[in-house]
Amino acid sequence: MACIDRRTTLRQALRYLLLVGVAAGGLVAPALADQVPQFNVEPGCRAAAVYGTTPDYAAVCVRKEQETRRKLVESWSQFKPAQRAQCVQLTRLGATGTYTELMTCLEMARDAEALRNPSAPVTTGGLSRGRRHL
């Protein structure tokens, strides 16, 4: 019975910390999302190289991440500040993020908003794709 009480107390404490973190993050995140964040992608690329199909997989991975970061820098202003803030926070959860994860999150957020508001143009890297019909 004491174990259950400790778990309940621990859950309540974690919920409280999560709420405080979200509240604090909500105040700080927009300022942090004004520019593309810096991620250290090398450890993740080295870890993924274990499962890679080529001997230079880690180097290829780092090069692709750097290329994706350049694309993010070019298209950063095309995403809404709220989308940028949310995706930066989500990408940093759990481990070091990657630019590929961040780009995917931003594209999904943009596309989801386009589905909610079909009259708004959808942009990719500054190029309008017009209305989307599904």
C-alpha positions as CSV (number, residue, x, y, z in Angstrom):
1,M,0.0,0.0,0.0
2,A,2.9,2.4,0.8
3,C,4.2,1.8,-2.7
4,I,0.9,2.9,-4.3
5,D,0.9,6.0,-2.2
6,R,4.5,6.8,-3.3
7,R,3.6,6.3,-6.9
8,T,0.6,8.6,-6.6
9,T,2.7,11.3,-4.9
10,L,5.4,10.9,-7.5
11,R,2.8,11.2,-10.3
12,Q,1.4,14.3,-8.7
13,A,4.8,15.8,-8.4
14,L,5.7,15.0,-12.0
15,R,2.4,16.5,-13.2
16,Y,3.1,19.7,-11.2
17,L,6.7,19.9,-12.7
18,L,5.3,19.3,-16.1
19,L,2.7,22.1,-15.7
20,V,5.3,24.5,-14.4
21,G,7.7,23.6,-17.2
22,V,5.0,24.1,-19.8
23,A,4.0,27.4,-18.3
24,A,7.6,28.6,-18.1
25,G,8.4,27.2,-21.6
26,G,5.4,29.0,-23.0
27,L,6.8,32.3,-21.8
28,V,10.4,31.7,-22.9
29,A,9.9,29.5,-26.0
30,P,8.8,32.2,-28.5
31,A,12.0,34.2,-27.8
32,L,14.0,31.0,-28.3
33,A,12.3,30.2,-31.5
34,D,13.3,33.5,-33.2
35,Q,16.1,31.7,-34.9
36,V,17.0,28.1,-35.9
37,P,18.4,26.3,-32.8
38,Q,21.8,24.7,-32.8
39,F,21.8,20.9,-32.4
40,N,24.8,18.6,-31.9
41,V,23.9,15.9,-34.4
42,E,27.2,14.1,-34.5
43,P,26.4,11.7,-31.5
44,G,23.1,10.7,-33.0
45,C,24.6,10.2,-36.4
46,R,27.4,8.1,-35.0
47,A,24.9,6.0,-33.1
48,A,22.7,5.6,-36.2
49,A,25.9,4.6,-38.2
50,V,25.8,1.2,-36.4
51,Y,22.7,0.4,-38.5
52,G,23.8,2.3,-41.6
53,T,24.3,0.6,-44.9
54,T,27.6,2.4,-45.9
55,P,30.9,2.7,-44.1
56,D,30.7,6.5,-44.1
57,Y,27.1,6.6,-42.9
58,A,27.9,8.9,-39.9
59,A,29.5,11.5,-42.2
60,V,26.6,11.3,-44.7
61,C,24.2,11.8,-41.8
62,V,26.0,14.9,-40.5
63,R,26.2,16.3,-44.0
64,K,22.4,15.8,-44.5
65,E,21.6,17.3,-41.2
66,Q,23.7,20.4,-42.0
67,E,22.0,20.7,-45.4
68,T,18.6,20.5,-43.6
69,R,19.7,23.2,-41.2
70,R,20.6,25.5,-44.2
71,K,17.1,24.9,-45.6
72,L,15.6,25.7,-42.2
73,V,17.5,29.0,-42.0
74,E,16.2,29.9,-45.5
75,S,12.6,29.0,-44.7
76,W,12.4,29.8,-41.0
77,S,10.3,33.0,-41.4
78,Q,7.7,31.0,-43.5
79,F,6.6,29.2,-40.3
80,K,4.5,30.9,-37.7
81,P,6.2,31.8,-34.4
82,A,3.9,29.5,-32.4
83,Q,4.7,26.6,-34.8
84,R,8.5,27.3,-34.4
85,A,8.3,27.5,-30.6
86,Q,6.2,24.3,-30.3
87,C,8.4,22.3,-32.7
88,V,11.7,23.4,-31.1
89,Q,10.3,22.3,-27.7
90,L,9.1,18.9,-29.1
91,T,12.4,18.3,-31.0
92,R,14.4,18.9,-27.8
93,L,12.3,16.4,-25.7
94,G,14.2,13.4,-24.5
95,A,17.4,13.7,-26.4
96,T,19.3,16.0,-28.6
97,G,17.2,16.9,-31.5
98,T,17.9,16.8,-35.2
99,Y,17.2,19.3,-37.9
100,T,15.3,16.6,-39.8
101,E,13.0,16.1,-36.9
102,L,12.5,19.9,-36.6
103,M,11.8,20.3,-40.3
104,T,9.3,17.4,-40.3
105,C,7.5,18.9,-37.2
106,L,7.3,22.3,-38.9
107,E,6.0,21.0,-42.1
108,M,3.4,18.9,-40.3
109,A,2.3,21.9,-38.2
110,R,2.0,24.0,-41.4
111,D,0.1,21.3,-43.3
112,A,-2.3,20.7,-40.3
113,E,-3.1,24.4,-40.2
114,A,-3.8,24.4,-44.0
115,L,-6.2,21.5,-43.4
116,R,-8.0,23.6,-40.8
117,N,-8.0,26.7,-43.0
118,P,-8.2,25.5,-46.6
119,S,-8.4,29.0,-48.1
120,A,-5.0,29.9,-46.8
121,P,-2.0,29.3,-49.2
122,V,0.5,26.7,-48.2
123,T,4.1,27.7,-48.6
124,T,7.2,25.6,-48.8
125,G,10.5,27.4,-48.7
126,G,8.9,30.6,-49.8
127,L,7.0,29.0,-52.8
128,S,3.3,29.0,-52.6
129,R,1.6,25.7,-53.4
130,G,-1.8,27.4,-53.5
131,R,-4.9,25.6,-52.1
132,R,-4.7,22.0,-51.1
133,H,-7.7,19.7,-51.6
134,L,-7.8,16.3,-50.1
